[in-house]
Amino acid sequence: MSLKVKLLEYTPNPEKVIASAAKLCYSPVGIDEIQEGLDEERVNKFLNTLMSYGHESPIEHVSFTFAAEGVSRSLTHQLVRHRIASYSQQSQRYVKLDQFQYVMPPAIYEDEKAKKLFIKAMNDSQESYNILVNMLNKKYLNEGMTKNSAEKKAIEDARYVFPNACETKIVYTMNARSLMNFFRHRCCSRAQWEIRQLADEMLKEVRKVAPILFKYTGPSCVNGDCPEGRMSCGKINEMKEKYR
């Protein structure tokens, strides 16, 4: 199943909001005047000043909400490690998967033998899930549970046979500072291929609505040296070109 990412909502006028917060920090204005004179040039100046000072707290005032589908449980296990965020993921406890979708790594897809083995494993998981749901459902009904309760408990137990490749859908919200940290780690060539694809698509979306703020955003090496040491991909110039 192919990846799909959508920017659902975001703080209106995000760059102006950040510039207003920055202006309050660095000038003697009151709250009635903080947005006066904030044209595109002034907003750009405030944002560049913030980045050069390393003063990132004002960018926490804006947030972005995404929806993603066609992603694996393996990806979302990594995504939720970014803790300053909010997540709502499709539940396998409440949603019965009569035919689950899955994500196949490109390296497996390109190898016919590996591909057949992978597909067999997915089909076996679905078959086991179906059998377990039926077995457990009968067991819980016999124990006196209602029809709805028995099915819910059956699918929440049977789901343990599903693989990390199982496709899922998720809505998540990050403030701009957390989002930049996410891009620094997940746009890096050392990140796993799937979450790197997700990060690239997210970056395209936020640049449409906040081009100044995210102009120089990407992996860590875009704005400095590579932090990976001996594990560096050795393609800093290519990465700078790609993300700038």
Summary of the structure (lengths in Angstrom):
residues: 244
radius of gyration: 23.0
end to end distance: 29.6
largest distance: 73.2
contacts: 700
relative contact order: 0.16
helix: 54%
strand: 13%
